[in-house]
Amino acid sequence: MEQLGKITGDENWRGRKYGNPRPLMKMKGIDMATNKRIQEKPLHLMMIPSLVLLFLFCYIPMFGVIIAFQKYYPSLGIVHSKFIGWDNFEYMLEIPFVLQTVKNTIIIAVMKIIIGAVVPIAVAILLNEIRIKLIRAGIQTLIYLPHFLSWVILSGILIDILSTQGIVNGFLSSIFGIEPVFFLGDNNWFRYVLVVSDVWKEFGFSTIVYMAAIAGINPSLYESAMMDGANRWKQALYITLPGMLPIIILLATLSLGNVLNAGFDQVFNLYNPAVYETGDIIDTMIYRMGLVEMQYGLSTAVGLLKSVISFILISISYWMAYRFANYRIF
């Protein structure tokens, strides 16, 4: 073997013979690590503009959190406004509607996370059962389109459809004889409207991820199941769903960081004072306090507390993703 290695010029034969975990490998005089750095250099250069924008618009404004500890007046600025310590946080906890707003945020966000995970999984499995590629691609395109529409556009459509004179109430009254329901002005219905409309808008995008997970399943598993007499339902239950389980666990754990994000764009464009009781969330409350009522210190305190809790939840979710799905960023 030594003679064969010397004759062929194979520099890796010694590593294969003696089990060396780091065989001697050269590529035109440049080792693999250096070659990899050279190949990734353009990618790192492409990241520079994004990092600059991230620093300018995300990190530099963080110095403004000092407003949470001040009785801030725009005319005085951050430098000359009075420092009041934790007074804004103490006052925040005394406001009666703050706890209700936090409760609304958690309920809406959890409902969106759960239903927003179940629907794409079911749709991905159903799409996988469609054997005609043209039909499957057409359905994927149709359910994916709402993702590209902003909530400004969709809110106008939903307001017209769900009004007392809209299509939905017209259908319910003509077919079932039900009295018109003001879906966007009734506290009993508003949360469900938010959840259903958000899932309708985003489930097509999430389906792509699960379809990619299904594409990675070994086709021989389905062939073996067919030989054993398993029908489509059994194949989906015992092969497709377990094959999707790692990505399901990963996305579920990562979604824990969004428990306090119930969707400002959607709620802001759909809610009104009649549904503040069940539809007001932390982000919309911060908007009203800061920009409408001009309570800058209080709104900054609420936003800072939310950011701290969200950071803790995101850290926990990434740890869980690494623990249960072996996912890590670095």
Order of alpha helices (4+ residues) and beta strands (2+ residues): alpha-alpha-alpha-beta-alpha-beta-alpha-alpha-alpha-alpha-alpha-alpha-alpha-alpha-alpha-alpha-alpha-alpha-alpha
